[in-house]
């Protein structure tokens, strides 16, 4: 039995806590510049290592999965289930977010002087997001499908934001391999199978750095938020405390209600055991704020610990990392209503239903856009005719909330992979780490 401090999830938790302590101490003692120059880069290197192997992992595992499936009908059926469940969970997330923010009314607790101060401090940060959002809105209705098909695979593979294009090419390549005689396709299958095994070993090596990388990332987040004035950061958190609480309560309710219901419907798995199995991936998602960067670890944990077959995980998880944004969509709902409340605007039932529709579509349409959360929020605010300048009210705490909603996004990806695997008869036994 492993000693508790040798288990990966405990090492990551220790790294998070120590990073938090270091960041707070650096802000108080004036070590912010040292932290940014010499500690934060370690976290950046760790994220880059994870991103480095994301594309080859998806390519290799998906080709192996499609060639082992050897059934076009099953592949299309799995795709329909995946997208359908993702959309349903997203709609539930937005609905929960609207319910929480209407009950708590966090916008009523924001003093007018704080509102003016926040608007003036972050007004310049909103302009670029508004322009990018307009570009998303100006695209044709079928642009999303056009963007899935790459004109150059190597160009698509050079950007982790184009993961759906890599998925498309991998599926196409796998289909092509199973269409030729088995003796000709066998060398390619063996190649991708071996490549997949090698990449999994590389993931294990990179995860040896996880506690140090998480420490550096957490320290960097605290320093970026507080700078050399910790009191100012605490005042900001206090002013937006009810808003932050609304987002966090909504995220927690979504996990407890929607994902636990998903397991009751589609499997016999307990939510507690599921979280224990994917804990390192969720903690990494929290510290990196990136579903794509965490994807290699998510796939490894889902396959080896949760028991999801590689055929399912290699298909469901890359798609989820790109288009499934339960946590982000819930945040859109809370943020949009909060901004309206703070600005003294009453939203009708029709406008709030518009939030559900717009946030669901935006979660897919702007998935490949950098800073997708804020871009999506601009689109939602424009749809319900709330001034986009109000985004300045929430930018101060967005980084911390982004960490929380990314963790929920990753949890959702893994939960849907369990549901799809169960319906396909491809869910094996769970393997939990020893306590």
QUITAJO-V493218 format. One record per pair of residues at least 6 apart in sequence whose ideal C-beta (glycine too) atoms are under 7 Angstrom apart, sorted by sequence separation. I is the first residue (numbers start at 1). GAP is how many residues later the second one is. D is the distance in Angstrom with one decimal. If there is no record, write none. Layout:
i/gap/d
I/GAP/D
I/GAP/D
//
This chain:
i/gap/d
4/6/5.5
26/6/5.4
69/6/5.8
150/6/3.8
156/6/4.4
263/6/4.7
285/6/6.5
288/6/6.0
302/6/4.8
366/6/5.2
369/6/5.0
382/6/6.4
421/6/4.1
178/7/6.8
226/7/3.7
303/7/5.6
340/7/5.2
381/7/5.0
177/8/4.4
225/8/5.2
263/8/6.2
26/9/4.6
66/9/6.6
156/9/3.8
157/9/5.8
285/9/4.5
366/9/4.9
381/9/6.9
418/9/6.5
156/10/5.7
284/10/4.8
303/10/5.1
337/10/6.2
366/10/5.4
378/10/5.2
177/11/5.5
260/11/4.6
263/11/6.8
302/11/4.9
23/12/6.9
150/12/6.9
177/12/6.5
259/12/6.4
156/13/6.9
281/13/5.7
284/13/5.5
363/13/6.5
366/13/6.9
378/13/6.8
299/14/5.3
362/14/4.3
377/14/6.2
150/15/4.0
299/15/7.0
302/15/6.6
148/16/5.1
153/16/5.1
281/16/4.7
148/17/6.2
280/17/6.2
281/17/4.3
359/17/6.7
362/17/4.7
374/17/6.6
150/18/7.0
299/18/5.4
362/18/6.4
149/19/6.2
150/19/6.3
298/19/5.8
336/19/5.6
148/20/5.3
281/20/4.8
280/21/6.2
358/21/6.2
359/21/5.4
295/22/6.4
333/22/5.5
358/22/5.0
278/23/4.9
295/23/6.7
277/24/6.3
278/24/6.7
355/25/5.8
358/25/4.2
295/26/4.9
333/26/6.2
278/27/7.0
332/27/4.4
277/28/4.0
278/28/6.4
277/29/4.8
292/29/5.4
354/29/5.3
355/29/6.2
373/29/6.3
291/30/4.2
329/30/4.9
354/30/5.4
329/31/6.8
274/32/6.7
351/33/4.4
329/34/5.0
328/35/6.6
347/37/6.3
325/38/4.3
323/40/6.7
323/41/4.9
336/41/6.7
345/41/6.1
331/42/6.6
335/42/5.6
339/42/6.8
323/44/4.9
332/44/5.5
336/44/5.0
343/44/6.7
322/45/4.9
328/45/5.0
332/45/5.4
336/45/5.8
322/46/6.9
340/46/5.0
339/47/5.9
343/47/5.6
328/48/6.7
332/48/5.1
336/48/6.5
342/48/6.8
336/50/6.6
339/51/3.7
342/51/5.7
339/52/7.0
339/54/5.9
335/59/5.6
218/69/5.9
217/70/4.6
331/70/6.4
217/71/6.4
254/72/6.3
214/73/4.5
210/74/6.8
331/74/5.0
251/76/5.8
254/76/5.9
328/77/5.2
327/78/3.2
251/79/6.2
327/79/6.6
250/80/5.0
327/81/3.2
328/81/6.3
326/82/5.8
327/82/4.7
326/83/6.1
247/84/5.6
250/84/5.8
325/84/5.6
324/85/6.5
326/86/4.2
247/87/5.0
246/88/5.1
324/88/5.6
324/89/5.6
207/90/6.8
246/92/6.9
320/92/7.0
321/92/6.2
324/92/6.9
203/93/4.9
320/93/3.4
203/94/6.6
243/95/5.0
317/96/5.4
320/96/6.2
203/97/5.3
200/100/6.3
316/100/6.0
317/100/5.8
316/101/4.3
55/102/4.9
313/104/5.4
316/104/5.4
55/105/6.6
58/105/6.5
62/105/6.3
66/105/5.8
312/105/5.7
54/106/5.6
59/107/6.0
63/107/5.3
67/107/5.1
58/108/5.5
62/108/3.8
66/108/2.8
70/108/5.3
306/108/6.7
312/108/5.4
51/109/5.2
58/109/6.4
62/109/6.5
66/109/6.4
308/109/5.0
312/109/4.3
63/110/5.6
67/110/5.3
308/110/6.1
55/111/5.6
59/111/4.9
63/111/4.7
67/111/5.5
58/112/6.5
62/112/6.7
298/112/5.8
302/112/5.2
306/112/6.3
309/112/5.8
312/112/6.4
289/113/4.8
308/113/4.4
289/114/5.2
312/114/5.2
291/115/6.2
298/115/6.4
302/115/5.5
311/115/6.0
287/116/7.0
290/116/6.7
294/116/5.7
298/116/6.1
286/117/4.9
289/117/4.8
309/117/3.6
286/118/6.9
291/118/5.3
291/119/5.7
308/119/6.1
309/119/6.7
286/120/6.7
307/120/5.7
285/121/4.8
286/121/4.3
307/121/3.8
67/122/5.1
285/122/4.7
291/122/7.0
307/122/5.2
307/123/4.9
306/124/5.9
307/124/7.0
114/125/4.6
282/125/5.0
285/125/4.0
305/125/6.8
305/126/5.2
304/127/6.6
305/127/6.9
64/128/5.3
282/128/5.8
63/129/4.4
64/129/5.3
110/129/6.7
163/129/6.2
281/129/5.8
282/129/5.9
60/132/4.8
64/132/5.5
160/132/4.6
109/133/4.5
60/135/4.3
61/135/5.1
60/136/4.0
106/136/3.6
278/136/5.1
106/137/4.4
104/138/6.3
56/139/6.8
60/139/6.2
106/140/4.8
57/142/4.7
104/142/4.9
56/143/5.8
101/145/5.1
53/146/5.5
100/146/5.3
53/149/5.6
100/149/5.4
269/149/6.2
53/150/6.6
100/150/4.3
167/151/4.9
243/151/6.5
267/151/5.8
167/152/6.2
259/152/6.6
266/152/6.9
97/153/4.6
100/153/6.9
244/153/5.6
251/153/5.9
255/153/6.3
262/153/5.5
266/153/3.9
277/153/5.9
96/154/5.4
240/154/6.8
247/154/5.3
251/154/6.4
254/154/6.6
163/155/5.4
164/155/6.9
263/155/6.9
267/155/4.4
277/155/6.0
50/156/6.4
240/156/6.6
248/156/6.2
255/156/6.2
259/156/4.6
266/156/4.5
276/156/5.5
49/157/4.9
96/157/5.4
240/157/5.0
244/157/6.3
251/157/5.0
262/157/5.4
266/157/6.3
273/157/6.0
96/158/5.1
163/158/6.2
164/158/5.0
163/159/5.0
273/159/6.4
236/160/4.7
237/160/6.4
267/160/6.2
93/161/5.1
236/161/6.7
269/161/6.9
92/162/7.0
46/163/5.5
92/166/4.9
46/167/2.7
89/169/5.7
42/170/6.1
43/170/5.3
42/171/6.3
43/173/3.5
42/174/3.9
43/174/3.6
225/174/6.3
224/175/6.9
40/176/5.9
39/177/5.0
43/177/5.7
221/178/6.1
40/179/6.9
39/180/5.3
40/180/3.6
39/181/6.8
35/184/5.4
36/184/6.8
35/185/6.7
36/187/6.1
35/188/4.7
32/191/4.8
26/193/6.8
19/195/6.5
23/195/6.4
27/195/6.7
32/195/5.8
15/196/3.8
19/196/4.1
23/196/4.4
27/196/6.3
32/196/5.2
14/197/6.4
15/197/6.7
18/197/5.4
19/197/6.8
22/197/4.5
26/197/5.6
12/198/5.6
16/198/5.6
19/198/6.8
20/198/5.5
23/198/6.8
24/198/6.0
30/198/5.7
8/199/6.5
11/199/6.9
12/199/5.9
15/199/3.9
19/199/2.8
23/199/2.5
27/199/4.1
11/200/4.3
15/200/4.1
19/200/4.3
23/200/5.3
27/200/6.7
27/201/6.2
8/202/6.7
12/202/5.3
16/202/5.2
20/202/6.2
28/202/5.5
27/203/4.2
24/206/6.6
162/206/6.5
161/207/4.8
161/209/6.9
144/220/6.2
144/221/5.6
147/221/6.7
115/227/5.8
136/229/6.1
136/230/4.9
107/231/4.9
101/232/6.7
106/232/5.3
110/232/4.9
82/233/6.9
93/233/4.2
97/233/3.9
101/233/4.5
107/233/7.0
108/233/6.1
136/233/6.4
78/234/7.0
82/234/5.0
86/234/6.5
96/234/6.2
100/234/6.6
107/234/2.4
90/235/6.9
94/235/5.1
98/235/4.8
102/235/6.7
107/235/4.1
90/236/5.7
93/236/5.0
94/236/6.3
97/236/3.3
101/236/4.4
105/236/6.2
78/237/6.1
82/237/6.0
86/237/6.5
89/237/5.4
93/237/4.2
97/237/4.7
101/237/6.0
132/237/6.2
54/238/5.9
61/238/6.8
86/238/4.5
57/239/5.1
90/239/5.1
94/239/4.7
98/239/6.6
136/239/6.4
47/241/5.4
51/241/6.6
54/241/5.0
51/242/5.2
54/242/5.6
57/242/6.6
69/242/5.5
129/242/6.7
133/242/5.0
137/242/6.4
47/243/6.7
50/243/4.5
53/243/5.4
68/243/6.1
132/243/5.4
136/243/6.5
50/244/6.8
65/245/5.5
129/245/4.7
133/245/3.7
47/246/5.0
50/246/5.8
64/246/6.7
65/246/4.2
129/246/5.8
133/246/5.1
130/248/5.5
61/249/6.0
65/249/4.3
129/249/5.3
65/250/6.1
62/252/4.5
61/253/3.7
62/253/6.3
98/254/5.6
58/256/7.0
98/257/6.6
130/258/5.4
58/260/4.7
94/261/6.7
95/261/6.6
94/262/4.9
126/262/6.3
129/262/7.0
126/263/5.9
91/265/6.4
94/265/5.1
126/265/5.0
94/266/6.6
123/266/6.3
126/266/5.6
16/267/6.8
125/267/6.9
12/268/5.9
91/269/5.9
123/269/5.1
9/270/4.0
13/270/6.7
90/270/5.4
119/270/6.7
122/270/3.8
125/270/5.6
9/271/5.0
12/271/4.5
16/271/6.3
8/272/4.8
12/272/6.9
87/273/6.7
90/273/5.7
119/273/4.8
122/273/4.3
9/274/6.3
118/274/5.8
119/274/6.6
122/274/6.6
118/275/4.9
115/278/6.4
118/278/6.5
89/323/5.9
89/327/6.9
86/330/6.0
85/331/5.0
82/334/6.7
85/334/5.8
85/335/7.0
82/338/5.6
81/339/5.2
78/342/6.2
81/342/6.2
78/346/6.2
7/426/5.4
2/431/6.8
4/431/7.0
2/432/4.9
1/433/4.5
//
